[in-house]
Amino acid sequence: MEESIRILFRYKHYFDEFYTLQPSIVQKKIDYVLYLLQHVDRIPERFLKHIEGSTGLYEIRVEVQGNIYRIFACFDEGRLIILYNGFQKKSQKTPKSELELAEKLMTQYFSDKKKK
């Protein structure tokens, strides 16, 4: 088995709730992209992109049969990828509520981490 370059961490329940609601074909593609994040040194931008105007927030990009899905994440200590909420993208713009939730979760994650 290949050694992981990065480790995934699901913060709270948001990612898991999103994932379980997806059809198996979408889950398989999400699994594939998450595998790439863990094992490929340089991840193509079509799978992972920094969100402009944010401080460290990224979107994991998944496309299945013309449908677009996004999962918000950030890096912590270089090797750790924190997964937040996900959604199906239905327009060009990312829904403001989803972005605000991701930013809130990222703030909570780092706040929780400092308390430990």
C-alpha distances in whole Angstrom, upper triangle without the diagonal:
4,7,9,13,14,15,17,20,22,26,28,28,29,25,25,28,28,25,26,29,27,27,24,24,24,22,19,20,20,16,15,17,16,12,14,16,12,11,14,16,19,20,23,26,26,23,24,27,29,32,35,38,35,34,30,30,27,27,24,25,24,27,27,30,32,31,30,28,28,26,27,25,25,24,24,24,22,18,19,20,23,23,27,29,28,31,32,34,37,39,38,39,36,38,40,39,35,35,37,35,32,34,36,32,31,34,34,30,31,35,33,30,34,35,32
4,6,9,12,13,15,18,21,24,27,28,28,25,24,28,27,24,26,29,27,27,24,24,24,21,19,19,19,16,14,16,14,11,12,13,10,7,10,13,16,16,19,23,23,20,21,24,26,29,32,35,32,31,27,27,25,25,22,23,23,25,26,29,31,30,29,27,26,24,25,23,23,21,22,21,19,15,17,18,21,21,25,27,27,29,30,32,35,37,36,37,34,36,38,37,34,33,35,34,30,32,34,31,29,32,32,29,29,33,31,29,32,34,31
4,7,9,10,13,16,19,23,26,26,27,24,24,28,27,24,26,29,28,29,26,26,25,22,21,21,20,17,16,16,14,11,12,12,9,7,10,12,15,16,20,22,23,20,20,23,25,28,31,33,30,29,25,25,23,24,21,23,23,26,27,31,32,31,29,27,26,23,24,21,21,18,19,18,16,12,14,16,19,20,24,26,26,29,31,32,36,37,36,36,34,36,37,36,33,32,34,32,29,30,32,29,27,30,30,26,26,30,28,26,29,31,28
4,5,7,10,13,16,19,22,23,24,20,21,25,24,22,24,27,25,27,24,24,23,20,19,19,17,14,14,14,11,9,10,9,5,5,9,10,13,14,17,20,21,17,17,20,21,24,27,30,27,25,22,21,20,20,18,20,20,24,25,29,30,29,26,24,22,20,20,17,17,15,15,15,13,9,11,12,15,16,20,23,23,26,28,29,33,34,33,33,30,32,33,33,29,28,30,28,25,26,28,25,23,26,26,22,23,27,25,23,26,28,25
4,7,10,14,17,19,23,24,24,21,22,26,25,23,26,28,27,28,26,26,24,22,21,20,18,16,15,14,12,10,10,8,5,5,7,7,10,11,15,17,19,16,15,18,19,22,25,27,24,23,19,19,18,19,17,19,20,24,25,29,30,29,26,24,22,20,19,16,15,13,13,12,10,7,9,11,14,16,20,23,23,26,27,28,32,33,32,31,29,31,32,32,28,27,29,28,24,25,27,24,22,25,25,22,22,25,25,22,24,27,25
4,7,10,13,16,19,21,20,18,19,23,22,20,23,26,24,26,24,24,22,20,19,18,16,14,14,13,10,10,10,7,5,7,9,9,11,11,15,17,18,15,14,16,17,20,23,24,22,20,16,16,15,16,14,17,19,22,24,28,28,27,24,22,19,17,16,13,12,9,10,10,8,4,6,7,10,12,16,19,20,23,25,26,30,31,30,29,26,28,29,28,25,24,25,24,20,22,23,20,18,21,21,18,18,22,21,19,21,24,22
4,7,10,13,16,18,18,15,16,20,20,18,21,23,23,25,23,23,21,19,19,18,15,14,15,13,10,10,11,9,6,9,12,13,15,14,18,19,20,16,15,18,18,21,24,25,22,20,17,17,15,16,15,18,19,22,24,28,29,27,24,21,19,16,15,12,12,10,10,11,10,6,5,6,9,11,14,17,18,22,24,26,29,31,30,29,26,27,28,27,24,23,24,22,19,21,22,18,17,20,19,16,17,20,19,16,20,22,20
4,7,10,13,14,14,11,13,16,16,14,17,20,19,22,20,21,19,16,16,16,13,12,13,12,8,10,11,8,7,11,13,15,16,15,18,18,19,15,14,16,17,19,22,24,20,19,16,15,14,14,12,15,16,20,22,26,26,24,21,18,16,13,12,10,10,9,10,12,11,9,6,5,6,7,11,14,15,18,21,22,26,28,27,26,23,24,25,24,20,20,21,19,16,18,19,16,14,18,17,14,15,19,17,16,19,21,19
4,6,9,11,12,10,11,14,15,14,16,19,19,22,21,22,20,17,18,18,15,14,16,15,11,13,15,12,11,15,17,18,19,18,21,21,21,18,16,18,18,19,23,24,20,19,16,15,14,15,14,17,18,22,24,27,28,25,22,19,16,13,12,9,10,10,10,12,13,11,7,6,5,6,9,12,14,18,21,23,26,28,28,26,23,24,24,22,19,19,20,17,14,16,17,13,12,15,14,11,13,16,14,13,17,18,16
4,6,7,8,7,8,11,12,11,13,16,17,20,19,21,18,15,17,17,14,13,16,15,12,14,16,14,14,17,19,21,22,19,22,21,22,18,17,18,19,19,23,23,20,19,17,15,14,14,13,17,17,21,22,26,26,23,21,17,15,11,11,9,11,12,12,15,16,14,10,9,6,5,7,9,11,15,18,21,24,26,26,25,21,21,22,20,16,17,18,15,12,15,15,11,12,15,13,11,14,16,14,14,18,18,17
4,7,7,8,9,11,13,13,15,17,19,22,22,24,21,18,21,20,17,17,20,18,15,18,19,17,17,20,22,23,24,22,24,23,23,20,18,19,19,19,22,22,19,18,16,14,15,15,15,18,19,23,24,28,28,25,22,18,16,12,11,9,11,12,12,15,17,15,12,10,6,6,6,9,12,16,19,21,24,26,26,24,21,20,20,18,15,15,16,12,11,12,12,8,9,11,10,7,11,12,11,11,15,15,15
4,6,8,8,10,12,13,14,16,18,22,22,24,21,19,22,22,18,19,22,20,18,20,22,20,20,24,25,27,27,25,27,26,26,23,21,22,22,21,24,24,21,20,19,17,17,17,17,20,21,24,26,29,29,26,23,19,17,14,13,12,14,16,16,19,20,19,15,14,10,9,8,9,12,16,19,22,25,27,27,25,21,20,20,17,15,16,16,12,12,14,12,9,11,13,10,9,13,14,11,13,16,16,16
4,6,6,6,9,10,11,13,15,18,19,21,19,16,19,20,16,17,21,20,17,20,22,20,20,24,26,28,28,25,27,26,25,22,21,23,23,22,25,26,22,22,21,18,18,17,17,19,20,22,23,26,27,23,21,18,16,13,13,13,16,18,18,22,23,21,18,15,12,10,8,8,11,14,17,20,23,25,26,24,21,20,20,17,15,16,16,13,12,15,14,11,13,16,13,13,16,17,15,17,20,20,20
4,6,5,6,9,10,11,13,17,18,20,17,15,18,18,15,16,19,18,16,19,21,19,20,24,25,26,26,24,25,23,23,20,19,20,20,19,22,23,20,20,19,16,16,14,14,17,17,20,21,24,24,20,18,14,13,10,10,11,14,17,18,22,22,21,18,15,12,9,6,5,7,10,14,16,19,21,22,21,17,16,16,14,11,13,13,10,10,13,12,9,12,15,13,13,16,18,16,18,21,21,22
4,5,5,6,9,10,11,15,15,17,14,12,15,15,11,12,16,14,12,16,17,16,17,20,22,23,23,20,22,21,20,17,16,18,18,18,22,23,20,20,18,15,14,13,12,14,14,17,18,21,21,18,16,12,10,8,9,10,13,16,17,20,20,19,16,13,10,6,5,5,6,9,12,15,18,21,22,20,17,16,17,15,12,14,15,12,11,14,14,11,13,16,15,14,17,19,18,19,22,23,23
4,5,5,6,9,10,13,14,16,13,11,14,15,12,12,16,15,13,16,19,17,18,21,23,25,26,23,24,24,22,19,19,21,22,22,25,26,23,24,22,19,18,16,15,16,16,18,19,22,23,19,18,14,13,11,12,13,16,18,20,23,23,21,18,15,13,9,9,8,9,12,14,17,20,23,24,23,20,19,21,18,15,17,18,15,14,18,17,14,16,19,18,16,20,21,20,20,24,24,24
4,6,5,7,9,13,14,16,14,12,16,16,14,15,18,18,16,19,22,20,21,24,26,28,28,25,26,25,24,21,21,22,23,22,26,27,24,25,23,20,19,17,16,17,17,19,19,22,22,19,17,14,14,12,14,15,18,21,22,26,26,24,21,18,15,12,10,9,9,10,13,16,19,22,24,22,19,18,19,17,14,17,18,14,14,18,17,15,17,20,18,18,21,23,21,23,26,26,26
4,6,5,7,11,12,14,11,10,14,14,11,13,16,15,14,18,20,18,20,23,24,26,26,23,23,22,20,18,18,20,21,20,23,25,22,24,22,18,17,14,13,14,13,15,15,18,18,15,14,10,10,9,11,14,17,20,22,25,25,24,20,17,15,11,10,7,6,7,9,13,15,18,20,19,16,15,17,15,12,15,16,13,13,17,17,15,17,20,19,18,22,24,22,24,27,28,27
4,5,6,9,9,11,9,7,10,11,8,10,13,13,12,15,17,17,18,20,22,25,25,21,22,22,20,17,17,20,21,21,25,26,24,25,23,19,18,15,13,14,12,14,14,17,18,15,14,10,11,10,13,14,18,20,22,25,24,22,20,17,15,11,11,9,8,9,11,14,17,20,22,21,18,18,20,18,15,17,19,17,16,19,20,17,19,22,21,20,23,25,24,24,28,29,28
4,6,8,9,12,10,8,11,13,11,12,16,16,15,17,20,20,20,23,25,28,28,25,26,25,23,20,21,23,25,25,28,30,27,28,26,23,21,19,17,17,15,17,16,19,20,17,16,14,14,13,16,18,21,23,25,28,28,25,23,20,18,14,14,12,11,12,13,17,19,22,24,24,21,21,23,21,18,20,22,19,18,22,22,19,22,25,23,22,26,27,26,27,30,30,30
4,7,9,12,10,9,13,14,12,14,17,17,17,20,22,22,23,26,27,30,29,26,26,26,23,21,22,24,25,25,28,29,27,29,27,23,22,19,17,17,15,16,15,17,18,15,15,12,14,14,17,19,22,25,27,30,30,28,25,22,20,16,15,13,11,10,11,15,16,20,22,22,19,19,21,19,16,20,21,18,19,22,22,20,22,26,24,24,27,29,27,29,32,32,32
4,6,8,6,6,10,11,10,12,14,15,15,18,19,20,21,24,25,28,27,24,24,23,20,18,20,22,24,24,27,29,27,29,26,23,21,18,15,15,12,13,11,13,15,12,12,10,12,13,16,18,22,24,27,30,29,27,25,21,20,16,16,13,10,10,9,13,15,18,21,21,19,19,21,20,17,20,22,20,19,23,24,21,23,27,26,25,28,30,29,30,33,34,34
4,6,5,6,9,10,11,12,14,16,17,18,20,21,23,24,25,29,28,25,25,24,21,19,22,24,26,26,30,32,30,32,29,26,24,20,18,17,13,13,10,12,14,12,13,12,15,16,19,21,25,27,30,33,31,29,27,24,23,19,19,17,14,13,12,15,17,20,22,23,21,22,25,23,21,23,26,23,23,27,27,25,27,30,30,28,32,34,32,33,37,37,37
4,5,5,6,9,10,10,12,14,15,16,18,20,21,22,24,27,27,24,24,24,21,19,21,24,27,27,31,33,31,33,30,27,24,21,18,17,14,13,11,13,16,14,15,14,16,17,20,22,25,27,29,32,30,28,26,23,23,19,20,18,16,15,15,18,19,23,25,26,24,24,27,26,23,25,28,25,24,28,29,26,28,31,30,29,32,34,33,33,37,38,37
4,5,5,6,9,10,11,13,14,15,17,19,20,21,22,25,25,22,21,22,19,17,20,22,26,26,29,32,31,32,29,26,23,20,17,15,11,11,8,9,12,11,13,12,15,16,20,22,25,27,29,32,30,28,26,23,23,20,21,19,16,15,14,16,18,21,23,24,23,24,27,26,23,25,28,26,25,28,30,27,28,32,32,30,33,35,34,34,38,39,38
4,5,5,6,9,10,11,12,14,15,17,18,20,21,24,23,20,19,19,16,14,17,19,22,22,26,28,27,28,26,23,20,16,13,12,8,8,6,9,11,9,10,9,11,12,16,18,22,24,26,29,27,25,24,20,20,17,17,15,12,12,10,13,15,18,20,21,19,20,23,22,19,21,24,22,21,24,26,24,25,28,28,27,29,32,31,31,35,36,35
4,5,5,6,9,10,10,12,14,15,16,18,19,23,23,19,20,20,18,15,17,20,22,23,27,29,27,28,25,22,19,16,13,13,10,11,10,13,15,13,13,11,12,12,16,17,20,22,24,27,26,23,21,18,18,15,16,15,12,13,12,15,18,21,22,23,21,21,24,23,20,22,24,22,20,24,25,22,23,27,27,25,28,30,29,29,33,34,33
4,5,5,6,9,10,10,12,14,15,16,18,21,21,18,19,20,17,14,17,20,23,24,28,30,29,30,26,24,21,18,14,13,10,11,10,13,15,14,14,13,14,14,18,19,22,23,25,28,26,23,22,19,20,17,18,18,15,16,15,18,20,23,24,25,23,24,27,26,23,24,27,25,23,26,28,25,26,29,29,27,30,32,31,31,34,36,34
4,5,5,6,9,10,11,12,14,15,16,19,19,15,15,16,13,11,14,17,20,21,25,28,26,27,24,21,18,15,11,10,7,8,7,11,13,12,11,10,12,12,16,17,20,21,24,26,24,22,21,18,19,16,17,17,14,14,13,15,18,20,21,22,20,22,25,24,21,22,25,24,21,25,27,24,24,28,28,26,29,32,31,30,34,35,34
4,5,5,6,8,10,11,12,14,15,18,18,14,15,15,13,10,12,15,18,19,23,25,23,24,21,18,15,12,9,9,6,9,9,13,14,12,11,9,10,9,13,13,16,18,21,23,21,19,18,15,15,12,14,13,11,12,12,14,17,20,20,21,18,20,22,22,18,19,22,20,18,21,23,20,21,24,24,22,25,28,27,27,30,32,31
4,6,5,6,9,10,11,12,14,17,18,15,16,17,15,12,14,17,20,22,25,28,25,26,23,20,17,15,11,12,10,12,12,16,18,16,15,13,13,12,15,15,17,18,21,23,21,18,17,14,15,13,15,15,13,15,16,18,21,24,24,24,22,23,26,25,21,22,25,23,20,23,25,22,22,26,25,23,25,28,27,26,30,31,30
4,5,5,6,9,10,11,11,15,15,12,13,15,13,10,13,16,19,21,25,28,26,26,23,21,17,15,11,11,9,11,12,15,17,16,15,13,14,13,16,16,18,19,21,23,21,18,18,15,17,15,18,18,16,17,17,19,22,24,24,25,23,25,27,27,23,23,26,25,22,25,27,24,24,28,28,25,27,30,29,28,32,34,32
4,5,5,6,9,10,10,13,13,9,10,12,10,7,9,13,16,18,21,24,22,23,19,17,14,12,8,8,7,10,12,15,16,15,13,11,11,11,13,13,15,16,19,21,18,16,15,13,14,13,15,16,14,15,15,17,20,21,21,22,20,22,24,24,20,20,23,22,19,22,24,22,21,25,25,23,25,28,27,26,30,32,31
4,5,5,6,9,10,13,13,11,13,14,13,9,10,14,16,18,22,24,22,22,18,16,13,12,8,10,10,13,15,18,19,18,15,13,12,10,12,11,13,14,16,18,16,13,12,10,11,10,13,14,13,15,17,18,22,23,23,23,21,22,24,24,20,20,23,21,18,20,22,19,19,22,23,20,22,25,24,23,26,28,27
4,5,5,6,8,11,13,11,13,15,15,11,12,16,19,21,24,27,25,24,21,19,16,15,12,13,12,15,16,20,21,20,18,16,16,14,16,15,16,16,18,19,17,14,13,12,14,13,17,18,17,19,20,22,25,27,26,26,24,26,28,28,24,24,26,25,21,24,26,23,22,26,26,23,24,28,27,25,28,30,29
4,5,5,5,9,9,7,9,12,12,9,10,14,16,19,22,25,23,23,20,18,15,14,11,12,12,14,16,19,20,20,18,16,15,14,16,14,15,15,17,19,16,13,14,12,15,14,18,19,18,20,20,21,25,26,25,25,23,26,27,28,24,23,26,25,22,24,26,24,22,26,26,23,25,28,28,26,29,31,30
4,6,6,8,9,7,10,11,12,9,8,12,14,17,20,22,20,20,16,15,12,12,9,11,12,15,18,21,22,20,18,16,14,12,13,11,12,11,14,15,12,10,10,8,11,11,15,17,16,19,20,21,24,25,24,24,22,24,25,25,22,21,24,22,19,21,23,20,19,22,23,20,21,25,24,22,25,28,27
4,6,8,10,10,13,15,16,12,12,15,17,20,23,25,23,22,18,17,15,15,12,15,15,19,20,24,25,23,21,19,17,15,16,13,13,12,14,14,12,9,9,9,12,12,16,18,18,21,22,24,27,29,28,27,25,27,28,28,24,23,26,24,21,23,24,21,20,23,24,20,21,25,24,22,25,27,25
4,7,9,9,13,15,16,13,14,17,19,22,25,28,25,24,21,20,18,18,15,16,17,20,21,25,26,25,23,21,20,18,19,16,17,15,17,17,14,11,12,12,15,16,20,22,21,24,25,26,29,31,29,30,27,30,31,31,27,27,29,28,24,26,28,25,23,27,27,24,25,28,27,25,28,30,29
4,6,6,9,12,14,11,12,15,17,20,23,26,24,23,20,19,17,17,14,15,16,19,21,24,24,24,22,21,19,18,19,17,17,15,17,17,14,12,14,13,17,17,21,23,22,24,25,25,29,29,28,28,26,29,30,31,27,26,29,28,24,26,28,26,24,27,28,25,25,29,29,27,29,32,31
4,6,10,12,15,13,12,15,16,20,22,25,23,22,18,19,16,17,15,17,18,21,23,27,27,26,24,23,21,20,19,17,16,14,16,16,12,11,13,13,17,18,22,24,23,26,27,27,30,31,29,29,27,30,31,32,28,26,29,28,25,26,28,26,24,27,28,25,25,28,29,26,28,31,30
4,6,9,12,11,10,12,14,17,19,22,21,21,17,17,15,15,14,15,17,19,22,25,25,25,22,21,19,18,18,16,16,14,17,17,13,13,15,14,18,19,21,23,22,24,25,25,28,28,26,26,25,28,29,30,27,25,28,27,24,25,28,26,23,26,28,25,25,29,29,27,29,32,31
4,6,8,7,7,9,12,15,18,21,19,19,16,16,12,12,10,11,13,15,18,21,21,21,18,17,16,15,15,14,14,13,17,17,14,13,15,13,16,16,19,20,19,21,21,21,24,24,23,23,21,24,26,27,23,22,25,25,21,22,25,24,21,25,26,24,24,28,28,26,29,32,31
4,5,6,7,8,12,15,17,20,20,20,17,16,13,12,11,10,12,14,17,19,19,19,16,16,15,16,16,16,16,16,19,21,17,17,18,16,18,18,20,21,19,20,20,20,22,22,20,21,20,23,25,26,23,22,25,25,22,23,26,25,23,26,28,26,26,30,31,29,31,34,34
4,5,5,5,9,11,13,17,16,18,15,14,10,10,9,9,11,13,17,19,18,18,15,15,13,14,14,14,15,15,19,21,17,18,18,16,18,17,19,19,18,18,18,17,20,19,17,18,17,20,22,23,20,19,22,23,19,21,24,23,21,24,26,25,25,29,29,28,30,33,33
4,6,7,11,13,15,19,18,20,17,16,12,10,9,6,8,9,13,15,14,14,11,12,11,13,14,15,16,17,21,23,20,20,20,17,19,17,19,19,16,17,16,15,17,17,15,16,16,19,21,23,20,19,22,23,20,21,25,24,22,26,28,26,27,30,31,30,32,35,35
4,7,10,13,16,19,18,19,16,14,10,8,6,5,7,9,12,15,15,14,11,11,10,10,12,12,14,15,18,20,18,17,17,14,15,14,16,16,14,15,15,14,18,18,17,17,16,19,21,22,18,18,21,21,18,20,23,21,20,23,25,23,24,28,28,27,30,32,32
4,7,10,13,16,14,15,12,10,7,6,5,6,9,12,15,19,18,16,13,12,10,9,10,9,10,12,15,17,15,15,14,11,13,12,14,15,13,15,16,15,18,18,17,17,15,18,19,20,17,15,19,19,15,17,20,19,17,20,22,20,21,24,25,24,27,29,29
4,6,9,12,11,13,10,9,6,5,7,8,11,14,18,20,19,18,14,13,10,11,10,10,10,12,16,18,16,16,16,13,14,14,15,15,14,16,16,15,18,17,15,15,13,16,17,19,16,14,17,18,15,15,19,18,16,19,22,20,21,24,25,24,26,29,30
4,6,9,8,9,7,6,4,6,9,11,14,17,21,24,22,20,17,15,12,12,10,9,9,11,14,16,14,16,16,13,14,14,14,15,15,17,18,16,20,19,16,15,13,16,16,18,15,13,15,16,13,13,17,16,14,17,19,18,18,21,23,22,24,27,28
4,6,6,8,8,6,5,7,10,11,15,18,21,24,22,20,16,15,11,12,9,10,10,13,16,19,17,19,18,15,15,14,14,14,14,15,17,15,18,16,14,12,10,13,13,15,13,9,12,14,11,11,15,15,13,15,18,18,18,21,23,23,24,27,28
4,6,8,9,9,9,10,14,15,18,20,24,26,24,22,19,18,15,15,13,14,13,15,18,21,19,21,21,18,18,18,17,18,18,18,19,17,20,18,15,13,12,14,14,16,15,11,14,16,14,13,16,18,15,17,20,20,20,22,25,25,26,29,30
4,7,9,9,11,13,16,18,21,23,27,29,27,25,21,20,17,17,14,15,14,16,18,21,20,23,22,19,19,19,18,18,19,20,21,19,21,19,17,14,13,15,13,16,15,11,12,15,13,11,15,17,15,15,19,19,19,21,23,23,24,27,29
4,6,6,8,11,15,17,20,23,26,29,27,25,21,19,16,15,12,12,10,13,15,18,17,20,18,16,15,16,15,16,17,18,20,19,21,20,18,15,13,15,13,15,13,10,11,13,10,8,12,13,11,12,15,16,15,17,20,20,21,23,25
4,6,9,12,16,18,22,25,28,31,29,27,23,21,18,16,13,12,9,11,12,15,15,17,16,15,14,15,15,17,18,20,23,22,25,23,21,19,17,18,16,17,16,12,13,14,12,9,12,13,10,10,14,14,12,15,18,17,18,21,22
4,7,10,13,16,19,23,26,29,28,26,22,20,16,14,10,9,6,7,9,12,11,14,13,11,11,13,13,15,17,19,21,21,24,23,21,19,17,18,17,18,16,13,14,14,11,9,13,12,9,11,14,13,12,15,17,16,17,20,21
4,7,10,13,16,20,23,26,24,22,18,16,12,10,7,6,5,8,11,14,13,15,13,11,10,10,10,12,13,15,18,17,20,20,18,16,13,15,14,15,12,9,11,11,8,7,11,10,8,10,13,12,12,15,17,17,18,21,22
4,7,9,13,16,19,23,21,19,15,13,10,8,6,5,6,8,12,15,13,14,13,10,10,10,10,11,12,14,16,15,18,18,17,15,12,15,15,16,13,10,13,13,10,10,14,13,11,14,16,15,15,19,20,19,21,24,25
4,6,9,13,16,19,18,15,12,9,6,5,5,6,8,11,15,18,16,16,15,11,11,10,10,10,9,11,12,12,15,15,14,13,10,13,14,15,11,10,13,13,10,12,15,14,13,16,18,17,18,21,22,22,24,26,27
4,7,10,13,17,16,14,11,8,6,5,6,7,10,12,15,18,16,16,14,11,11,9,10,10,9,11,12,12,16,16,16,15,13,15,17,17,13,13,16,15,12,15,17,16,15,18,20,18,20,23,23,23,25,28,28
4,7,10,13,12,11,7,6,5,7,9,11,13,15,19,22,20,19,18,14,15,12,13,13,10,10,10,10,13,14,13,14,12,15,17,18,14,14,18,17,15,17,20,19,18,22,23,22,23,26,27,26,29,31,31
4,7,10,10,8,6,5,6,8,11,13,16,18,22,24,22,21,20,16,17,14,15,14,10,10,9,10,13,15,14,16,14,16,19,19,16,17,20,19,17,20,22,21,21,24,25,24,26,29,29,28,32,33,33
4,7,6,6,5,6,9,11,15,17,20,22,25,28,26,25,24,20,20,18,18,16,13,12,10,10,12,13,14,16,15,17,20,21,18,19,22,22,20,23,25,24,24,28,29,27,29,32,32,32,35,37,37
4,5,5,7,8,11,14,17,20,23,25,28,31,29,27,26,23,23,20,20,18,15,13,11,12,13,15,16,18,17,19,23,23,20,21,25,24,22,26,28,26,27,30,31,30,32,35,34,34,38,39,39
4,6,8,11,14,17,21,23,26,29,32,35,32,31,30,26,26,23,24,21,18,16,13,13,13,16,17,19,19,21,25,25,22,24,27,27,25,29,31,29,30,34,34,33,35,38,38,38,41,43,43
4,6,10,13,17,20,22,25,28,31,34,32,31,30,26,26,23,23,21,17,15,11,11,11,12,13,16,16,18,22,23,21,22,25,25,24,27,29,28,29,32,33,32,35,37,37,38,41,42,42
4,7,10,14,17,20,23,26,29,32,30,29,28,24,24,20,20,17,13,11,7,8,8,10,12,14,14,15,19,20,17,19,22,22,21,24,26,25,26,29,30,29,32,34,34,35,38,39,39
4,7,10,13,16,20,22,26,29,27,26,25,21,20,17,17,15,11,9,6,5,7,9,10,12,11,13,16,17,14,16,19,19,18,21,23,22,22,26,27,26,28,31,31,32,34,36,36
4,7,10,13,17,19,23,26,24,23,22,18,17,14,13,11,7,6,4,5,9,11,12,12,10,12,15,15,12,13,17,16,15,18,20,19,19,23,23,23,25,28,28,28,31,33,33
4,7,10,13,16,19,23,21,21,19,15,14,11,10,8,5,6,6,7,11,12,12,12,9,11,13,13,10,10,14,13,11,14,17,15,16,19,20,19,21,24,24,25,28,29,30
4,6,10,13,16,20,18,18,15,12,10,7,7,6,4,7,9,10,14,15,15,14,11,12,14,14,10,10,13,12,9,12,14,13,13,16,17,16,18,21,21,21,24,26,26
4,7,11,14,17,16,16,14,10,8,6,5,6,6,9,12,12,16,17,16,14,11,12,13,12,9,8,11,9,6,9,11,10,9,13,14,13,15,18,18,18,21,23,23
4,7,10,13,13,13,10,7,5,5,6,8,9,12,15,16,20,20,19,18,14,16,16,15,12,11,13,11,8,10,12,10,8,12,13,11,13,16,16,16,18,21,21
4,7,10,10,10,8,6,5,7,8,11,13,16,19,19,23,23,22,20,17,18,18,18,15,13,14,13,10,10,12,10,7,11,12,10,11,14,15,14,16,19,19
4,7,6,7,6,5,6,9,11,15,16,19,22,22,26,26,25,23,20,22,21,21,18,16,18,17,13,13,15,13,10,13,14,11,11,15,15,13,16,19,18
4,5,7,5,6,7,11,13,17,19,22,25,26,29,30,28,26,23,25,24,23,21,19,19,18,15,14,16,13,10,12,13,10,9,13,13,10,12,16,15
4,6,6,9,10,14,17,20,22,26,28,29,33,33,31,30,27,28,27,27,24,22,23,22,19,18,19,17,14,15,16,13,11,15,15,12,13,16,15
4,6,8,11,14,17,20,22,25,27,28,31,31,30,28,26,28,27,27,24,22,23,23,19,19,21,19,15,17,19,15,14,18,18,15,17,20,19
4,7,10,13,16,20,21,24,27,27,31,32,30,29,26,28,28,28,25,23,24,23,20,20,22,19,16,19,19,16,15,19,19,16,18,21,19
4,6,10,13,16,18,22,24,25,29,30,29,27,24,26,26,25,22,21,22,20,17,17,19,16,13,16,16,13,13,16,16,13,16,18,17
4,6,10,13,14,18,20,21,25,26,25,24,21,22,22,22,18,17,19,17,14,15,16,13,11,15,15,12,13,16,16,14,17,19,18
4,7,10,12,16,19,20,24,25,25,23,19,20,20,19,16,15,16,14,11,12,13,10,8,12,12,9,10,14,13,12,15,17,17
4,7,9,12,15,17,21,22,22,20,17,18,18,17,13,13,15,12,9,12,13,10,9,13,13,10,13,16,15,15,18,20,19
4,7,10,14,16,19,20,21,19,15,15,15,13,10,10,11,9,6,9,10,7,8,11,11,10,13,15,14,15,18,19,20
4,7,11,13,16,17,18,16,13,12,13,11,7,9,10,8,6,10,11,8,10,13,13,13,16,18,17,18,21,22,23
4,7,9,13,15,16,14,11,11,13,12,8,10,12,10,9,13,14,12,13,17,17,16,19,21,21,22,25,26,26
4,6,9,12,13,12,9,9,12,11,8,10,13,11,11,15,16,15,16,19,20,20,22,24,24,25,28,29,30
4,6,9,11,12,10,10,13,13,10,13,16,15,14,18,19,18,20,23,23,23,26,28,28,29,32,33,34
4,6,8,8,7,8,12,12,10,12,15,15,15,17,20,19,20,23,24,24,27,29,29,30,33,34,35
4,7,8,9,9,13,14,12,14,17,18,18,20,22,22,24,26,27,28,30,32,32,34,36,38,38
4,6,7,8,12,14,13,14,17,18,18,20,22,23,24,26,28,28,30,32,33,34,36,38,39
4,7,9,12,15,14,14,17,18,18,20,22,23,23,26,28,28,30,32,33,34,36,38,39
4,6,8,11,11,10,13,15,15,16,19,20,20,23,25,25,27,29,30,31,33,35,36
4,6,9,7,7,10,12,12,13,16,17,17,19,21,22,23,25,27,28,30,31,33
4,5,5,7,9,10,11,13,14,16,17,19,20,21,23,25,26,27,29,31,32
4,5,5,6,9,10,11,12,14,15,16,18,20,21,22,24,26,27,29,31
4,6,5,6,9,10,10,12,14,15,16,18,20,21,22,24,26,27,29
4,5,5,6,9,10,11,12,14,15,16,19,20,21,22,25,26,27
4,5,5,6,9,10,11,12,14,15,17,18,20,21,23,25,26
4,5,5,6,9,10,11,12,14,16,16,18,20,21,23,25
4,5,5,6,9,10,10,12,14,15,16,18,20,21,23
4,5,5,6,9,10,10,12,14,15,16,19,20,21
4,5,5,6,9,10,11,12,14,15,17,19,21
4,5,5,6,9,10,10,12,14,16,17,19
4,5,5,6,9,10,10,12,14,15,17
4,5,5,6,9,10,11,13,15,16
4,5,5,6,9,10,11,13,15
4,6,5,6,8,10,11,13
4,5,5,6,9,10,11
4,5,5,6,9,10
4,5,5,7,9
4,5,5,7
4,5,5
4,6
4
